[in-house]
Amino acid sequence: MKIIGLSGSIVGSKTRTAMDAVAKEIAEKYPEGDFQLIDLKDYDLPFSDGRNYLDYTGDTAWVTKQIMEADIIIIGTPVFQASIPASLKNIFDLLPVGAFQDKIVSFFVTAGSSKHYLVGDHQLKPTLSYMKAQIVQTHVYIEEKSFQQKQIIDDDVFFRLERLVEDTIDTYEASEIIRNKKEDSYGF
């Protein structure tokens, strides 16, 4: 089970802080999972120019290959100007339409206030659905007031992130049972 934690911004610290909490949860409760953090601020990714993702080189080739090989993707994104950041949208643009087929995808959103709670539902879910993801229906929304000095200070956030990880892994395991049952029914 290959799990990618995709921190979808090249600026700020809140999304990465929350992703670190997710990584810790996975390491503690699901050590059999092969977790890898991809923080977009650590990579030099040009804007998509329409090429096949296999035609890129360098960081772009590596990041897209890791995502394509994943079984589970947990996306963390901030809200900027009532939208997801261009760096995350660019990842979607670099990948083929069916990139998330048979992948379980969940996400959390960090934002300055409660005003943009529906950004995940209105922007991420349709894009992920279009790219054929099996989306974990609930997501975690974390407001700025839950952070202080690059630390999460709200215990409820930890609980909700823990539940997100649990729901994501449960969805993956249920999906595997269904997939194996279908494959067994083919008889070859």
NUROTI-645484 format. One line per 10 residues: their letters; for each residue x, y, z of C-alpha. Coordinates in nm, 3 decimals, m for minus. Last residue first. Layout:
N
A	X Y Z; ...;
This chain:
188
FGYSDEKKNR	m0.858 m1.681 m1.527; m1.194 m1.725 m1.356; m1.325 m1.371 m1.400; m1.498 m1.387 m1.059; m1.164 m1.375 m0.877; m1.089 m1.035 m1.029; m1.422 m0.897 m0.911; m1.370 m1.030 m0.557; m1.017 m0.887 m0.553; m1.146 m0.542 m0.654;
IIESAEYTDI	m1.422 m0.551 m0.392; m1.183 m0.655 m0.115; m0.930 m0.396 m0.230; m1.195 m0.122 m0.224; m1.285 m0.211 0.134; m0.917 m0.187 0.233; m0.875 0.149 0.057; m1.191 0.289 0.215; m1.073 0.175 0.558; m0.733 0.340 0.497;
TDEVLRELRF	m0.896 0.670 0.403; m1.148 0.657 0.687; m0.868 0.596 0.938; m0.655 0.877 0.795; m0.951 1.116 0.805; m1.035 1.004 1.160; m0.683 1.085 1.278; m0.707 1.422 1.101; m1.035 1.489 1.284; m0.887 1.393 1.623;
FVDDDIIQKQ	m0.575 1.603 1.564; m0.795 1.898 1.467; m1.004 1.847 1.782; m0.688 1.881 1.991; m0.650 2.241 1.875; m0.299 2.384 1.912; m0.152 2.274 1.579; 0.202 2.409 1.564; 0.371 2.656 1.330; 0.381 2.926 1.601;
QFSKEEIYVH	0.009 2.894 1.671; m0.243 2.704 1.462; m0.610 2.617 1.522; m0.710 2.985 1.479; m0.602 2.958 1.115; m0.894 2.732 1.037; m0.871 2.362 0.958; m1.122 2.186 0.733; m1.102 1.808 0.732; m1.266 1.601 0.458;
TQVIQAKMYS	m1.555 1.363 0.438; m1.644 1.173 0.124; m1.326 0.972 0.074; m1.292 1.010 m0.301; m1.240 0.717 m0.536; m1.055 0.912 m0.800; m1.153 0.903 m1.169; m0.979 1.224 m1.286; m1.321 1.386 m1.325; m1.398 1.289 m0.964;
LTPKLQHDGV	m1.077 1.450 m0.844; m1.161 1.770 m1.030; m1.521 1.773 m0.905; m1.409 1.701 m0.545; m1.136 1.963 m0.535; m1.321 2.273 m0.648; m1.675 2.285 m0.509; m1.648 2.044 m0.216; m1.299 2.150 m0.114; m1.377 2.519 m0.155;
LYHKSSGATV	m1.691 2.475 0.055; m1.538 2.587 0.384; m1.426 2.919 0.241; m1.577 3.155 0.497; m1.463 2.956 0.799; m1.146 3.163 0.831; m0.779 3.176 0.735; m0.777 2.842 0.560; m0.631 2.492 0.573; m0.802 2.218 0.372;
FFSVIKDQFA	m0.783 1.843 0.415; m0.796 1.573 0.155; m0.880 1.217 0.063; m0.802 1.014 m0.247; m0.830 0.637 m0.292; m0.680 0.531 m0.622; m0.846 0.290 m0.867; m0.838 0.557 m1.141; m0.656 0.863 m1.008; m0.460 0.944 m1.324;
GVPLLDFINK	m0.757 0.893 m1.556; m0.738 1.244 m1.706; m0.359 1.235 m1.744; m0.135 1.420 m1.497; 0.042 1.754 m1.542; m0.285 1.948 m1.515; m0.369 1.792 m1.178; m0.024 1.885 m1.050; m0.074 2.236 m1.187; m0.393 2.271 m0.986;
LSAPISAQFV	m0.185 2.208 m0.674; 0.073 2.476 m0.761; m0.204 2.712 m0.871; m0.337 2.725 m0.516; m0.691 2.607 m0.436; m0.952 2.880 m0.441; m1.126 3.151 m0.237; m0.833 3.393 m0.287; m0.589 3.134 m0.146; m0.723 2.830 0.037;
PTGIIIIDAE	m0.459 2.592 0.167; m0.426 2.237 0.042; m0.343 1.899 0.187; m0.396 1.598 m0.034; m0.393 1.239 0.088; m0.323 1.003 m0.199; m0.369 0.627 m0.172; m0.260 0.350 m0.408; 0.034 0.547 m0.540; 0.226 0.465 m0.860;
MIQKTVWATD	0.081 0.760 m1.058; 0.161 0.999 m0.773; 0.521 0.883 m0.751; 0.562 0.906 m1.128; 0.420 1.261 m1.131; 0.668 1.373 m0.865; 0.971 1.212 m1.031; 0.897 1.332 m1.383; 0.830 1.685 m1.262; 1.142 1.691 m1.047;
GTYDLYNRGD	1.368 1.609 m1.341; 1.218 1.514 m1.676; 0.882 1.542 m1.847; 0.777 1.319 m2.136; 0.607 1.062 m1.911; 0.356 1.327 m1.798; 0.229 1.350 m2.155; 0.278 1.704 m2.277; 0.010 1.969 m2.236; 0.232 2.255 m2.128;
SFPLDYDKLD	0.195 2.202 m1.755; 0.351 2.474 m1.546; 0.707 2.402 m1.444; 0.775 2.202 m1.127; 1.084 2.276 m0.918; 1.037 2.070 m0.605; 1.060 2.121 m0.227; 0.771 2.370 m0.213; 0.547 2.099 m0.357; 0.575 1.892 m0.039;
ILQFDGEPYK	0.561 1.527 m0.140; 0.549 1.309 0.169; 0.593 0.935 0.122; 0.415 0.666 0.318; 0.472 0.295 0.246; 0.193 0.156 0.462; 0.280 m0.140 0.686; 0.338 0.110 0.968; m0.035 0.191 0.975; m0.110 0.322 1.324;
EAIEKAVADM	0.206 0.507 1.427; 0.353 0.591 1.086; 0.011 0.685 0.947; m0.064 0.916 1.239; 0.280 1.078 1.216; 0.234 1.142 0.844; m0.108 1.298 0.907; 0.041 1.528 1.173; 0.318 1.623 0.927; 0.046 1.700 0.672;
ATRTKSGVIS	m0.112 1.942 0.922; 0.218 2.127 0.963; 0.270 2.120 0.586; m0.067 2.284 0.528; 0.000 2.544 0.796; 0.348 2.645 0.678; 0.313 2.901 0.401; 0.424 2.895 0.039; 0.475 2.632 m0.234; 0.137 2.474 m0.177;
GSLGIIKM	m0.020 2.133 m0.229; 0.123 1.914 0.045; 0.071 1.575 m0.117; 0.089 1.283 0.127; 0.141 0.979 m0.092; 0.052 0.631 0.032; 0.178 0.310 m0.128; 0.000 0.000 0.000;
